[in-house]
Amino acid sequence: MTYGTDLLMEEVSYVAYHFHWSFDQILDLEHPLRRDFVSRIAGMNAAVNAQAEEQFGRAGVGAGANSSAGDGW
């Protein structure tokens, strides 16, 4: 089974955006470790979004307010 290019690019972009790592640094990660980083970033985003919703209400969350998943991924 091969890992889809689109999914790989989504993961790399997601980690690069949040951690500011280079493309090569992220590709050098083993797949399970890269997925772990994606999961951890999603958890951080969910916590930040929940705190913003609690503090400001749904309208104060911004562009993420329209996300159905609420975890930023």
N, C-alpha and C positions, 0 to 999 in steps of 0.2 A: 504494500500500500504506500502510495506517495503522499506527501503532505502538499496540499494545494498551494499554488503560488499566491493566490489572492489572500488566503488565510495567513500565510507566512508574512506577506507584506503588511497586513493589518496588525499583526502582532509586533512586527519590527517598528512600524510607525507609532503604535501606541506606547511602546516602551521608550522609543526615542523622544517622543513628545514630552512624556512625563519625567524621564530621568536625564534627558539631554545626552544620551550615549550615542556614539557613532553607529552607522549601519554595520560596519565590520565587527564592532564589539558585540553587538546584539546577535549577529549571525554566528559568532564564535560560541555562543552559549549552547549547551545541549538542549534539545527540545523540551524535556521535562522542566529544566531550570527556567527556560524562557517562559513557559506556560505558568510557572509559579510566580514569576515577576508580574505577568499579566493579571493573574488572580489577585495578587497583593495590591497592585495599583487599583484594580476595580474595587477592592475592599476599602482602600483609602478614599476613593472617590465617593463611595456609598456613605461612608462616615461623614465626610464633608458635606455632602448633599443633605443628609439627615439633619445635621446640625444647623445648616442654613434654613431648612424647612421649619425646624423647631423655633429658630430664632426670628425668622422673617416671614414665615408662611410660604405657601407654594409659589406665590407670585414673585417672591424675592430671590428665588433660586436662579433665575436667568434662563439661558438657552437649555440647560439641563432639565428644566421643568417639563419639557415635552417628551422626555425620554421615558419609554414605557418600562425599561429595565431598571432605571434609577441607579445603576452602578457605573455608568460612564463607559461601558464596553459595548 
